[in-house]
Amino acid sequence: MYILTTISDLIQITPEDFEKPSIHALTDNINAKYANKIIQKIGLCICLYDILSSSEGLIGHGTGIVNVNVEFRIVVFRPFKGEILQGRIESSSEAGINLTMDFFSDIKVPFVGLFEGSEYRHNEGCFVWTTEEGTEYFFDNNETVRFRVEAETWHDALPQGPTRRDQDVEGEKREPLYCLVGSMQQGGLGPLLWWAGNEEPAAEDGADGGR
């Protein structure tokens, strides 16, 4: 789920940070620049792990800002394909289920990624899996679930001109920079309530669907 990525960058230290030890000033500025940011084809940066090397600081002419070339490692969230993760159902629609892990919410489980026999019910506002025996299992909002990572998608952050910004204000939804595509269609996946106490769902033991 988490990996270490090495990055080399020019880090700027403002005069306000001069009273800090150099390592603390670099750490604070690296985290401010990278934490909770998505880097294309790398993932969601979490926090600085360690600093590998740094150059002598050069003071910018007329600004007082110190420029330091730093090589460092940063903790990145980027699950691998097939990894089993735990999240929470945020919302559902006919297209599928949206999940959140609190710190990362661009997780989609499309309709084809659910158990065969699942359907979206508008009156319930959620998907319902009906087993061959006729027992119903509900994918309720806010339920904690396990899901399998199937793929990841990336979108470049395009520059926004005045027209584009106006369109966004009017409600146009932009694609997330980084999105996980998951599935919940094998034993042990789906709401944890289904599998509490190592009991199998209705397809095996006739347990009720948690309603």
Backbone as CSV, one residue per row, in Angstrom:
resi,resn,N_x,N_y,N_z,CA_x,CA_y,CA_z,C_x,C_y,C_z
1,MET,0.823,-1.203,0.000,0.000,0.000,0.000,0.860,1.257,0.000
2,TYR,1.981,1.217,0.745,2.877,2.373,0.805,4.235,2.000,0.220
3,ILE,4.832,2.929,-0.496,6.153,2.733,-1.068,7.022,3.940,-0.736
4,LEU,8.331,3.768,-0.887,9.268,4.874,-0.730,9.752,5.303,-2.105
5,THR,9.684,6.599,-2.373,10.129,7.148,-3.652,11.198,8.206,-3.407
6,THR,12.280,8.122,-4.188,13.363,9.098,-4.071,13.120,10.268,-5.007
7,ILE,13.229,11.476,-4.487,12.986,12.691,-5.253,14.144,13.663,-5.047
8,SER,14.545,14.346,-6.104,15.525,15.428,-6.010,14.824,16.724,-6.389
9,ASP,14.970,17.756,-5.562,14.252,18.998,-5.814,14.993,20.170,-5.177
10,LEU,14.672,21.353,-5.666,15.197,22.578,-5.077,14.216,23.039,-4.014
11,ILE,14.653,23.078,-2.770,13.804,23.469,-1.654,14.219,24.867,-1.194
12,GLN,13.228,25.727,-1.021,13.487,27.110,-0.614,13.144,27.309,0.864
13,ILE,14.058,27.971,1.564,13.863,28.279,2.977,13.768,29.786,3.128
14,THR,12.651,30.253,3.652,12.434,31.689,3.814,13.102,32.178,5.094
15,PRO,13.359,33.486,5.189,13.998,34.033,6.401,13.255,33.691,7.686
16,GLU,11.927,33.499,7.610,11.156,33.154,8.807,11.583,31.825,9.414
17,ASP,12.204,30.971,8.601,12.613,29.651,9.080,14.079,29.592,9.501
18,PHE,14.774,30.714,9.437,16.210,30.700,9.740,16.505,30.326,11.189
19,GLU,15.554,30.579,12.068,15.789,30.268,13.482,15.708,28.769,13.766
20,LYS,15.180,27.994,12.825,15.082,26.550,12.995,16.406,25.881,12.634
21,PRO,16.726,24.737,13.226,17.854,23.933,12.745,17.627,23.604,11.270
22,SER,18.697,23.525,10.490,18.570,23.322,9.042,17.725,22.102,8.695
23,ILE,17.944,20.990,9.396,17.211,19.766,9.077,15.715,19.951,9.309
24,HIS,15.352,20.705,10.355,13.933,20.946,10.637,13.320,21.872,9.582
25,ALA,14.073,22.861,9.164,13.571,23.785,8.141,13.348,23.053,6.819
26,LEU,14.291,22.177,6.456,14.132,21.402,5.224,12.941,20.450,5.330
27,THR,12.830,19.773,6.465,11.724,18.828,6.660,10.371,19.521,6.551
28,ASP,10.235,20.665,7.214,8.961,21.387,7.189,8.606,21.846,5.781
29,ASN,9.601,22.331,5.045,9.327,22.844,3.703,9.064,21.727,2.694
30,ILE,9.722,20.584,2.857,9.444,19.442,1.974,8.031,18.929,2.216
31,ASN,7.656,18.788,3.494,6.297,18.320,3.797,5.246,19.315,3.307
32,ALA,5.518,20.604,3.457,4.568,21.620,3.001,4.375,21.552,1.481
33,LYS,5.450,21.204,0.777,5.394,21.177,-0.689,4.796,19.878,-1.226
34,TYR,5.015,18.761,-0.535,4.649,17.461,-1.099,3.521,16.726,-0.373
35,ALA,3.367,16.920,0.934,2.371,16.144,1.671,0.965,16.364,1.106
36,ASN,0.247,15.264,0.912,-1.122,15.278,0.391,-1.202,15.773,-1.053
37,LYS,-0.088,15.657,-1.778,-0.060,16.013,-3.194,0.098,14.749,-4.037
38,ILE,-0.512,14.755,-5.217,-0.407,13.622,-6.133,0.618,13.936,-7.208
39,ILE,1.564,13.024,-7.405,2.560,13.138,-8.464,2.216,12.103,-9.524
40,GLN,2.124,12.546,-10.762,1.747,11.655,-11.853,2.638,10.418,-11.917
41,LYS,1.981,9.250,-12.018,2.623,7.947,-12.154,3.439,7.545,-10.929
42,ILE,3.328,8.315,-9.846,4.017,7.961,-8.600,3.005,7.652,-7.509
43,GLY,2.070,8.551,-7.252,1.044,8.290,-6.263,0.768,9.487,-5.371
44,LEU,0.075,9.239,-4.272,-0.274,10.278,-3.309,0.823,10.364,-2.251
45,CYS,1.504,11.505,-2.196,2.571,11.693,-1.218,1.977,11.856,0.178
46,ILE,2.539,11.165,1.144,2.051,11.218,2.518,2.928,12.140,3.365
47,CYS,4.207,11.820,3.482,5.109,12.636,4.298,6.555,12.275,3.982
48,LEU,7.454,13.123,4.399,8.888,12.868,4.234,9.306,11.671,5.083
49,TYR,10.148,10.809,4.490,10.690,9.664,5.234,12.087,9.984,5.767
50,ASP,12.986,10.418,4.872,14.311,10.845,5.308,14.977,11.684,4.220
51,ILE,16.024,12.381,4.598,16.807,13.202,3.670,18.113,12.474,3.389
52,LEU,18.405,12.256,2.106,19.602,11.523,1.718,20.815,12.429,1.582
53,SER,20.613,13.605,1.003,21.720,14.553,0.837,21.168,15.946,0.576
54,SER,22.007,16.953,0.824,21.613,18.339,0.557,22.857,19.153,0.237
55,SER,22.665,20.178,-0.582,23.774,21.040,-0.979,23.909,22.209,-0.004
56,GLU,24.949,22.989,-0.200,25.069,24.242,0.543,23.964,25.191,0.082
57,GLY,23.417,25.945,1.004,22.355,26.869,0.640,22.882,28.103,-0.068
58,LEU,22.191,28.524,-1.119,22.537,29.727,-1.862,21.444,30.772,-1.643
59,ILE,21.839,31.956,-1.215,20.867,33.018,-0.929,20.496,33.736,-2.218
60,GLY,19.199,33.807,-2.489,18.718,34.477,-3.683,18.928,35.982,-3.590
61,HIS,19.323,36.604,-4.691,19.602,38.035,-4.707,18.322,38.842,-4.475
62,GLY,18.338,39.658,-3.460,17.229,40.556,-3.188,16.037,39.940,-2.477
63,THR,16.058,38.631,-2.225,14.911,37.973,-1.588,15.235,37.454,-0.189
64,GLY,16.473,37.098,0.043,16.843,36.510,1.319,16.473,35.045,1.436
65,ILE,15.863,34.471,0.386,15.464,33.065,0.399,16.676,32.187,0.106
66,VAL,16.852,31.146,0.906,17.955,30.209,0.718,17.474,29.039,-0.135
67,ASN,18.205,28.754,-1.209,17.871,27.658,-2.116,18.803,26.476,-1.855
68,VAL,18.212,25.313,-1.600,18.991,24.119,-1.286,18.554,22.965,-2.199
69,ASN,19.509,22.340,-2.864,19.218,21.138,-3.645,19.210,19.942,-2.697
70,VAL,18.079,19.252,-2.647,17.907,18.172,-1.683,17.476,16.889,-2.387
71,GLU,18.073,15.781,-1.976,17.617,14.459,-2.403,17.017,13.787,-1.173
72,PHE,15.800,13.319,-1.302,15.103,12.773,-0.140,14.172,11.641,-0.556
73,ARG,13.709,10.892,0.439,12.721,9.840,0.200,11.418,10.225,0.869
74,ILE,10.337,9.924,0.166,9.024,10.301,0.674,8.105,9.081,0.664
75,VAL,7.225,8.993,1.658,6.259,7.900,1.743,5.105,8.197,0.790
76,VAL,4.797,7.233,-0.069,3.770,7.425,-1.094,2.724,6.325,-0.998
77,PHE,1.462,6.721,-1.106,0.356,5.767,-1.157,0.132,5.356,-2.604
78,ARG,0.425,4.091,-2.921,0.165,3.563,-4.256,0.042,2.041,-4.162
79,PRO,-1.168,1.546,-3.939,-1.377,0.100,-3.811,-1.047,-0.626,-5.110
80,PHE,-0.686,-1.898,-4.991,-0.399,-2.700,-6.177,-1.658,-3.453,-6.613
81,LYS,-1.696,-3.842,-7.870,-2.842,-4.577,-8.398,-2.989,-5.899,-7.660
82,GLY,-4.202,-6.182,-7.204,-4.476,-7.403,-6.480,-4.419,-7.247,-4.976
83,GLU,-3.968,-6.067,-4.486,-3.884,-5.845,-3.048,-5.285,-5.698,-2.447
84,ILE,-5.486,-6.274,-1.270,-6.757,-6.174,-0.563,-6.665,-5.031,0.441
85,LEU,-7.578,-4.074,0.313,-7.598,-2.911,1.200,-8.951,-2.812,1.899
86,GLN,-8.990,-1.978,2.913,-10.227,-1.757,3.663,-10.634,-0.298,3.544
87,GLY,-11.897,-0.063,3.241,-12.404,1.296,3.120,-13.833,1.377,3.639
88,ARG,-14.512,2.432,3.232,-15.880,2.656,3.687,-16.717,3.143,2.507
89,ILE,-17.954,2.648,2.400,-18.834,3.061,1.306,-19.264,4.498,1.528
90,GLU,-18.960,5.361,0.558,-19.297,6.779,0.652,-20.619,7.078,-0.036
91,SER,-20.806,6.492,-1.221,-22.052,6.705,-1.960,-22.169,5.627,-3.036
92,SER,-23.369,5.524,-3.612,-23.611,4.544,-4.668,-24.486,5.150,-5.751
93,SER,-24.340,4.625,-6.952,-25.196,5.001,-8.076,-25.295,3.789,-8.979
94,GLU,-26.066,3.896,-10.057,-26.209,2.772,-10.968,-24.872,2.350,-11.566
95,ALA,-23.926,3.280,-11.647,-22.622,2.974,-12.242,-21.760,2.131,-11.322
96,GLY,-21.967,2.257,-9.997,-21.137,1.509,-9.072,-21.094,2.161,-7.705
97,ILE,-20.071,1.791,-6.932,-19.934,2.246,-5.551,-18.678,3.097,-5.402
98,ASN,-18.801,4.209,-4.677,-17.656,5.069,-4.366,-17.199,4.782,-2.942
99,LEU,-15.902,4.550,-2.781,-15.340,4.235,-1.477,-14.405,5.342,-1.007
100,THR,-14.169,5.387,0.302,-13.201,6.317,0.866,-12.355,5.591,1.901
101,MET,-11.101,6.019,2.015,-10.210,5.525,3.062,-9.878,6.679,4.006
102,ASP,-10.769,7.657,4.065,-10.629,8.869,4.891,-9.564,9.806,4.325
103,PHE,-8.333,9.329,4.124,-7.289,10.189,3.573,-7.251,10.138,2.049
104,PHE,-8.002,9.202,1.441,-8.047,9.074,-0.019,-9.432,8.600,-0.418
105,SER,-10.097,9.369,-1.288,-11.501,9.079,-1.590,-11.794,8.774,-3.053
106,ASP,-10.794,8.771,-3.907,-11.038,8.495,-5.326,-10.894,7.006,-5.593
107,ILE,-11.859,6.236,-5.071,-11.878,4.784,-5.240,-13.238,4.393,-5.789
108,LYS,-13.243,3.722,-6.933,-14.488,3.339,-7.584,-14.570,1.814,-7.698
109,VAL,-15.740,1.266,-7.382,-16.023,-0.133,-7.645,-17.181,-0.164,-8.634
110,PRO,-16.902,-0.419,-9.919,-17.984,-0.399,-10.915,-18.953,-1.556,-10.705
111,PHE,-20.111,-1.428,-11.314,-21.154,-2.447,-11.192,-20.625,-3.837,-11.544
112,VAL,-19.766,-3.918,-12.577,-19.251,-5.229,-13.006,-18.278,-5.808,-11.982
113,GLY,-17.863,-5.007,-10.994,-16.942,-5.494,-9.980,-17.631,-6.025,-8.741
114,LEU,-18.961,-6.156,-8.785,-19.730,-6.674,-7.641,-20.155,-8.121,-7.895
115,PHE,-20.621,-8.786,-6.832,-21.064,-10.174,-6.955,-22.158,-10.300,-8.016
116,GLU,-22.126,-11.405,-8.762,-23.190,-11.675,-9.730,-24.505,-11.791,-8.975
117,GLY,-25.501,-11.099,-9.462,-26.787,-11.063,-8.777,-27.001,-9.769,-8.017
118,SER,-26.025,-8.828,-8.141,-26.174,-7.528,-7.485,-26.961,-6.584,-8.375
119,GLU,-27.744,-5.699,-7.752,-28.510,-4.700,-8.498,-28.616,-3.431,-7.662
120,TYR,-28.740,-2.309,-8.363,-28.902,-1.036,-7.663,-30.376,-0.766,-7.452
121,ARG,-30.750,-0.456,-6.210,-32.142,-0.162,-5.883,-32.269,1.315,-5.526
122,HIS,-33.005,2.029,-6.331,-33.160,3.466,-6.130,-33.839,3.781,-4.800
123,ASN,-34.814,2.966,-4.414,-35.529,3.254,-3.160,-34.638,3.054,-1.936
124,GLU,-33.635,2.188,-2.049,-32.699,1.963,-0.953,-31.477,2.868,-1.053
125,GLY,-31.165,3.307,-2.286,-29.978,4.133,-2.504,-28.687,3.355,-2.377
126,CYS,-28.760,2.040,-2.637,-27.561,1.209,-2.509,-27.717,-0.036,-3.381
127,PHE,-26.619,-0.788,-3.505,-26.654,-2.059,-4.222,-27.074,-3.169,-3.260
128,VAL,-27.741,-4.167,-3.815,-28.169,-5.336,-3.044,-27.746,-6.580,-3.811
129,TRP,-27.070,-7.464,-3.108,-26.674,-8.738,-3.703,-27.680,-9.804,-3.275
130,THR,-28.345,-10.443,-4.236,-29.303,-11.508,-3.963,-28.669,-12.838,-4.339
131,THR,-28.538,-13.727,-3.377,-27.915,-15.025,-3.626,-28.892,-15.953,-4.352
132,GLU,-28.374,-17.107,-4.764,-29.219,-18.075,-5.455,-30.348,-18.563,-4.555
133,GLU,-30.113,-18.536,-3.240,-31.154,-18.958,-2.287,-32.178,-17.864,-2.031
134,GLY,-31.941,-16.650,-2.585,-32.889,-15.555,-2.419,-32.609,-14.643,-1.238
135,THR,-31.496,-14.872,-0.514,-31.139,-14.007,0.606,-30.484,-12.733,0.086
136,GLU,-30.837,-11.612,0.707,-30.339,-10.312,0.241,-29.250,-9.775,1.162
137,TYR,-28.190,-9.264,0.542,-27.088,-8.615,1.259,-26.962,-7.190,0.740
138,PHE,-26.902,-6.234,1.658,-26.931,-4.825,1.297,-25.549,-4.182,1.404
139,PHE,-25.191,-3.399,0.381,-23.982,-2.570,0.401,-24.382,-1.194,0.930
140,ASP,-24.632,-1.094,2.228,-25.131,0.150,2.812,-24.056,1.235,2.866
141,ASN,-24.478,2.492,2.711,-23.562,3.615,2.887,-22.966,3.595,4.293
142,ASN,-21.702,3.992,4.371,-20.929,4.066,5.628,-20.509,2.701,6.165
143,GLU,-20.860,1.614,5.471,-20.393,0.297,5.906,-18.896,0.158,5.586
144,THR,-18.150,-0.446,6.511,-16.741,-0.738,6.273,-16.649,-1.982,5.402
145,VAL,-15.829,-1.921,4.350,-15.742,-3.013,3.379,-14.289,-3.351,3.069
146,ARG,-14.090,-4.550,2.559,-12.814,-4.925,1.957,-13.009,-4.937,0.448
147,PHE,-11.972,-4.502,-0.270,-12.042,-4.511,-1.730,-10.679,-4.877,-2.304
148,ARG,-10.676,-5.309,-3.532,-9.451,-5.709,-4.228,-9.109,-4.657,-5.276
149,VAL,-7.874,-4.214,-5.302,-7.436,-3.230,-6.294,-7.277,-3.930,-7.638
150,GLU,-7.980,-3.423,-8.653,-7.928,-4.017,-9.986,-7.145,-3.172,-10.981
151,ALA,-7.169,-1.862,-10.812,-6.495,-0.981,-11.768,-6.352,0.404,-11.161
152,GLU,-5.589,1.256,-11.822,-5.450,2.652,-11.425,-5.543,3.517,-12.675
153,THR,-6.092,4.712,-12.539,-6.200,5.635,-13.666,-5.560,6.962,-13.282
154,TRP,-4.989,7.625,-14.290,-4.312,8.902,-14.085,-4.873,9.936,-15.044
155,HIS,-4.966,11.184,-14.594,-5.378,12.292,-15.446,-4.464,13.484,-15.184
156,ASP,-3.979,14.082,-16.244,-3.127,15.257,-16.099,-3.935,16.444,-15.615
157,ALA,-3.295,17.285,-14.790,-3.926,18.525,-14.349,-3.690,19.582,-15.413
158,LEU,-4.703,19.838,-16.228,-4.563,20.792,-17.316,-4.666,22.221,-16.801
159,PRO,-3.928,23.149,-17.419,-4.046,24.560,-17.017,-5.474,25.047,-17.196
160,GLN,-5.914,25.945,-16.311,-7.276,26.467,-16.366,-7.267,27.934,-16.769
161,GLY,-7.907,28.227,-17.892,-8.102,29.612,-18.280,-9.382,30.127,-17.662
162,PRO,-9.698,31.389,-17.871,-10.920,31.972,-17.290,-12.186,31.215,-17.674
163,THR,-12.268,30.770,-18.950,-13.466,30.054,-19.397,-13.610,28.740,-18.665
164,ARG,-12.493,28.029,-18.523,-12.526,26.741,-17.856,-12.927,26.881,-16.389
165,ARG,-12.408,27.895,-15.736,-12.738,28.103,-14.331,-14.222,28.414,-14.174
166,ASP,-14.782,29.194,-15.107,-16.205,29.503,-15.050,-17.046,28.238,-15.180
167,GLN,-16.605,27.324,-16.058,-17.341,26.084,-16.239,-17.314,25.244,-14.970
168,ASP,-16.156,25.222,-14.299,-16.051,24.462,-13.061,-16.981,25.025,-12.000
169,VAL,-17.084,26.357,-11.932,-17.958,26.992,-10.959,-19.400,26.598,-11.204
170,GLU,-19.759,26.402,-12.477,-21.129,26.055,-12.819,-21.436,24.582,-12.574
171,GLY,-20.471,23.818,-12.082,-20.763,22.445,-11.685,-20.112,21.365,-12.525
172,GLU,-19.255,21.724,-13.464,-18.580,20.699,-14.254,-17.599,19.945,-13.377
173,LYS,-17.713,18.627,-13.378,-16.857,17.808,-12.519,-15.574,17.443,-13.243
174,ARG,-14.443,17.699,-12.599,-13.152,17.358,-13.175,-12.760,15.942,-12.771
175,GLU,-12.032,15.265,-13.658,-11.573,13.918,-13.362,-10.513,13.969,-12.272
176,PRO,-10.514,13.012,-11.336,-9.475,12.988,-10.301,-8.113,12.721,-10.922
177,LEU,-7.067,13.289,-10.347,-5.716,13.083,-10.858,-5.305,11.624,-10.762
178,TYR,-5.735,10.957,-9.700,-5.355,9.569,-9.452,-6.557,8.845,-8.878
179,CYS,-6.921,7.726,-9.474,-8.114,7.004,-9.049,-7.825,5.504,-9.022
180,LEU,-8.340,4.834,-8.004,-8.238,3.382,-7.916,-9.549,2.754,-8.361
181,VAL,-9.452,1.668,-9.109,-10.624,0.897,-9.526,-10.549,-0.442,-8.815
182,GLY,-11.613,-0.784,-8.089,-11.593,-2.007,-7.292,-12.726,-2.952,-7.630
183,SER,-12.753,-4.067,-6.907,-13.822,-5.050,-7.070,-14.176,-5.624,-5.706
184,MET,-15.402,-6.141,-5.599,-15.866,-6.834,-4.388,-16.718,-8.006,-4.847
185,GLN,-16.065,-9.027,-5.392,-16.807,-10.138,-5.951,-16.157,-11.487,-5.644
186,GLN,-15.505,-11.585,-4.487,-14.964,-12.869,-4.071,-15.108,-13.014,-2.562
187,GLY,-15.007,-14.245,-2.072,-15.194,-14.508,-0.655,-14.316,-13.636,0.222
188,GLY,-14.911,-13.040,1.269,-14.170,-12.181,2.183,-14.221,-10.720,1.827
189,LEU,-14.668,-10.394,0.607,-14.768,-9.000,0.185,-16.200,-8.504,0.362
190,GLY,-16.332,-7.176,0.394,-17.627,-6.572,0.661,-17.704,-6.143,2.123
191,PRO,-18.885,-5.789,2.626,-19.035,-5.344,4.016,-18.492,-6.362,5.014
192,LEU,-17.719,-5.881,5.982,-17.144,-6.770,6.988,-18.229,-7.473,7.792
193,LEU,-19.400,-6.826,7.920,-20.514,-7.400,8.671,-20.910,-8.764,8.121
194,TRP,-20.747,-8.932,6.796,-21.125,-10.205,6.192,-20.273,-11.356,6.706
195,TRP,-19.024,-11.040,7.024,-18.056,-12.093,7.340,-17.707,-12.118,8.831
196,ALA,-18.481,-11.434,9.649,-18.188,-11.373,11.085,-18.186,-12.772,11.689
197,GLY,-17.179,-13.039,12.537,-17.093,-14.343,13.191,-16.747,-15.477,12.253
198,ASN,-16.157,-15.126,11.079,-15.760,-16.125,10.081,-16.938,-16.906,9.526
199,GLU,-18.138,-16.334,9.659,-19.303,-16.992,9.091,-19.398,-16.655,7.613
200,GLU,-19.791,-17.631,6.807,-19.942,-17.400,5.382,-21.289,-16.738,5.114
201,PRO,-21.405,-15.947,4.033,-22.699,-15.357,3.693,-23.717,-16.424,3.322
202,ALA,-24.891,-15.942,2.957,-26.038,-16.824,2.758,-25.780,-17.912,1.738
203,ALA,-24.905,-17.636,0.748,-24.652,-18.627,-0.283,-24.128,-19.926,0.321
204,GLU,-23.540,-19.834,1.552,-22.985,-20.996,2.186,-23.769,-21.453,3.420
205,ASP,-24.242,-20.463,4.238,-24.849,-20.883,5.500,-26.226,-20.294,5.784
206,GLY,-26.752,-19.476,4.864,-28.100,-18.946,5.049,-28.201,-17.847,6.056
207,ALA,-27.069,-17.168,6.365,-27.122,-16.036,7.318,-27.917,-14.914,6.722
208,ASP,-28.480,-14.035,7.565,-29.251,-12.905,7.048,-28.321,-11.840,6.530
209,GLY,-28.824,-10.863,5.792,-28.013,-9.868,5.104,-27.680,-8.660,5.907
210,GLY,-27.798,-8.670,7.200,-27.403,-7.540,8.020,-28.458,-6.449,8.102
211,ARG,-29.683,-6.779,7.706,-30.762,-5.781,7.789,-31.772,-6.201,8.842
